[in-house]
Amino acid sequence: WLLMYLFGASPALDAGFLRGRSHQLEQLDADTLYLPFATSLRMSDLGYQSNAQAGLTPCYNNLDSYTDSLRKAVATPYPPYVEIGTHKDGEWVQLNT
């Protein structure tokens, strides 16, 4: 959470994240919603979401187990991403599956 706070902190998010969903955010401009005292809406349930992350359960018991669980998460293929592949028409579409 510290890295997200220091480098990903943003009290604003793209309005497209909430298209069609009710919210209590304020309108900054046509494309941006915000909360005056928010720290990182992008990392909240209003921002980046991925079903691929739903099954990840990092172990916080110690640094070794935490880094091992992150390595496993990064190295484990996710079936919907495997279907996409890493290249399309000779161009990269994602770094891994």
C-alpha positions as CSV (number, residue, x, y, z in Angstrom):
1,W,0.0,0.0,0.0
2,L,2.9,2.3,0.6
3,L,4.1,2.3,-3.0
4,M,0.5,2.9,-4.2
5,Y,0.2,5.8,-1.8
6,L,3.5,7.4,-2.8
7,F,3.5,6.7,-6.5
8,G,-0.1,5.9,-7.4
9,A,-2.0,8.4,-5.2
10,S,-4.7,10.1,-7.2
11,P,-7.9,11.6,-5.9
12,A,-9.3,11.4,-9.4
13,L,-10.1,8.7,-11.9
14,D,-11.3,8.4,-15.5
15,A,-15.1,8.7,-15.7
16,G,-15.1,5.7,-18.0
17,F,-14.4,3.4,-15.0
18,L,-17.8,4.2,-13.6
19,R,-19.8,4.5,-16.8
20,G,-23.4,3.4,-16.0
21,R,-22.7,2.9,-12.3
22,S,-24.0,5.1,-9.6
23,H,-21.4,7.0,-7.5
24,Q,-21.0,10.0,-5.2
25,L,-17.9,11.5,-6.9
26,E,-17.6,15.1,-8.1
27,Q,-17.2,16.0,-11.7
28,L,-13.8,17.7,-12.4
29,D,-14.2,17.9,-16.2
30,A,-16.0,15.9,-18.9
31,D,-13.6,12.9,-18.5
32,T,-12.6,13.1,-14.8
33,L,-14.3,12.3,-11.5
34,Y,-12.7,13.0,-8.1
35,L,-13.2,13.3,-4.3
36,P,-11.5,16.3,-2.7
37,F,-9.9,14.3,0.2
38,A,-9.3,11.0,-1.5
39,T,-5.8,9.5,-1.7
40,S,-5.9,6.8,-4.4
41,L,-9.3,6.2,-6.1
42,R,-7.5,4.3,-8.9
43,M,-6.4,1.6,-6.5
44,S,-9.8,1.4,-4.8
45,D,-12.9,-0.7,-5.8
46,L,-13.7,2.3,-8.1
47,G,-10.5,2.1,-10.1
48,Y,-8.6,-0.8,-11.6
49,Q,-10.4,-4.1,-11.3
50,S,-9.4,-7.5,-12.6
51,N,-11.1,-10.9,-12.1
52,A,-7.6,-12.4,-12.7
53,Q,-6.6,-11.0,-9.3
54,A,-9.6,-12.3,-7.4
55,G,-7.9,-15.7,-6.7
56,L,-4.6,-14.2,-5.6
57,T,-3.9,-14.6,-1.9
58,P,-0.4,-13.2,-1.0
59,C,1.1,-14.5,2.2
60,Y,2.0,-11.7,4.6
61,N,3.6,-13.8,7.3
62,N,7.2,-12.8,6.3
63,L,9.1,-11.3,3.4
64,D,10.2,-14.6,1.9
65,S,6.7,-16.1,1.8
66,Y,5.3,-12.8,0.5
67,T,7.8,-12.6,-2.4
68,D,7.3,-16.3,-3.1
69,S,3.5,-15.8,-3.4
70,L,4.0,-12.9,-5.7
71,R,6.5,-14.8,-7.9
72,K,3.9,-17.6,-8.1
73,A,1.1,-15.2,-9.0
74,V,3.2,-13.6,-11.8
75,A,4.3,-17.0,-13.2
76,T,0.8,-18.7,-13.2
77,P,-1.0,-18.4,-16.5
78,Y,-4.6,-17.1,-16.4
79,P,-6.8,-19.0,-18.9
80,P,-8.6,-16.0,-20.4
81,Y,-5.2,-14.3,-21.0
82,V,-3.8,-17.5,-22.5
83,E,-6.6,-17.4,-25.1
84,I,-5.5,-13.9,-26.1
85,G,-1.8,-14.9,-26.4
86,T,1.1,-12.5,-26.2
87,H,1.3,-11.5,-29.9
88,K,-1.2,-10.5,-32.6
89,D,-0.2,-9.9,-36.2
90,G,3.5,-9.9,-35.0
91,E,2.9,-7.2,-32.4
92,W,2.9,-7.6,-28.6
93,V,-0.5,-7.3,-27.0
94,Q,0.5,-8.3,-23.5
95,L,3.7,-9.2,-21.7
96,N,2.6,-12.7,-20.5
97,T,-0.4,-14.9,-20.0
